[in-house]
Amino acid sequence: MGQGPPAFSHASRSRLTAYDLARFPSQTLFDRLGRAVCSAGCLPRKELYESWELARRTRRLFRGGRVVDLCGGHGLLAHTMLLLDHSSSSALVVDTAVPPSAHLVHEAVIQAWPRLAGRVTFIVAPMDSVALGADDVVVSCHACGALTDQVLSLATAARARVAVLPCCHDADTCDTGSLTGWVEPALAIDTMRALRLDQQGYLVWTQVIPAEITQKNRLLIGAPRP
């Protein structure tokens, strides 16, 4: 017997294109977003699934506020956050180098949801140059290594709500505490991040997104205690 077609891996870095439109057939918000991304023809598949899983879990906890997507790349996470909560008026996507194709993703989403026009702003700058406020929802998907710690530091300094999906854990630049005798370094780093949030007066939620999307799937969410 011959083998069937390869599985449609949610972790693939292959671009979603018009050839993938049939994979998103319904009128659910996710499938509509998938079709918009396919029409842009430039986004790695895994970014769609990572952004969706991070955004929907964050929106279950946090409503309203300006969205600030740090190390935001194509900005799909910021757009998704706005789609999931109409009460957020605007979003900033901040990165030191925005991908040239980011405008294609933005235009495709705006074409599908014209109400987002003028509500998403891209800023090419270091993340610490952006003034954050206590009403903001700060998000970051796979900010590499110590960049995740910088995102958390900036958010907590402003007493903003925050959600991060860390990656590229580096024991040389990130704090492992005294935990590596028991657990592997990446888990030690993320555990220390959660502990620091708690010590800084934050409510902390530790979750995971599906491992079939990414093995770097630990989601850390925090909000200042009342």
QUISUL-V382150 format. One record per pair of residues at least 24 apart in sequence whose C-alpha atoms are under 8 Angstrom apart, sorted by the first residue. I is the first residue (numbers start at 1). J is the second residue. Records with the same first field share a line. If there is no record, write none. Layout:
I->J / J
This chain:
9->212 / 213
10->45 / 46 / 49 / 212 / 213
11->45 / 46 / 212 / 213 / 214
12->44 / 45 / 46
13->44 / 45 / 46
14->43 / 44 / 45
15->41 / 42 / 43 / 44 / 45
16->41 / 42 / 43 / 44 / 45
17->41 / 42
33->109
36->105 / 108 / 109 / 112
37->105 / 108 / 109
39->108
40->104 / 105 / 107 / 108
42->101 / 104 / 105
43->74 / 105
46->213 / 214
47->76
48->76
49->213
50->141 / 209 / 213 / 214
51->76 / 77 / 80 / 141
52->77 / 80
53->209
54->141 / 163 / 165 / 209 / 219
55->80 / 81 / 84
56->81 / 84
58->163 / 221
59->84 / 85
62->137 / 161
63->87 / 88
64->88 / 89
65->89 / 135 / 136 / 137
66->90 / 91 / 92 / 135 / 136 / 137
67->91 / 92 / 136 / 137 / 138 / 139
68->92 / 93 / 94 / 136 / 137 / 138 / 139
69->93 / 94 / 138 / 139 / 140
70->94 / 95 / 127 / 138 / 139 / 140 / 143 / 151
71->95 / 96 / 127 / 140 / 141 / 143
72->98 / 140 / 141
73->97 / 98 / 99 / 102
74->98 / 99 / 101 / 102 / 103 / 105 / 106
75->102 / 105 / 106 / 122
76->105 / 106
77->141
78->120
79->106 / 109 / 120
82->116
89->119
90->119 / 120
91->119 / 120 / 121
92->120 / 121 / 122 / 123
93->120 / 121 / 122 / 123
94->122 / 123 / 124 / 125 / 126 / 127
95->123 / 124 / 125 / 126 / 127
96->124 / 125 / 126 / 127
97->124 / 125
98->122 / 124
127->151
128->154
132->158 / 160
133->158 / 159 / 160
134->158 / 159 / 160 / 161
135->160 / 161
136->160 / 161
137->161 / 162 / 163
138->162 / 163
139->163 / 164
140->164 / 165
141->165 / 166
142->166 / 167 / 168
143->167
144->168 / 169
145->169 / 170 / 173 / 174
146->170 / 173 / 174
149->174 / 193
156->197 / 200
159->223 / 224
160->223 / 224
161->221 / 222 / 223 / 224
162->221 / 222 / 223
163->219 / 220 / 221 / 222
164->219 / 220 / 221
165->216 / 217 / 218 / 219 / 220
166->190 / 216 / 217 / 218 / 219
167->216
190->218
194->220
197->222
201->225
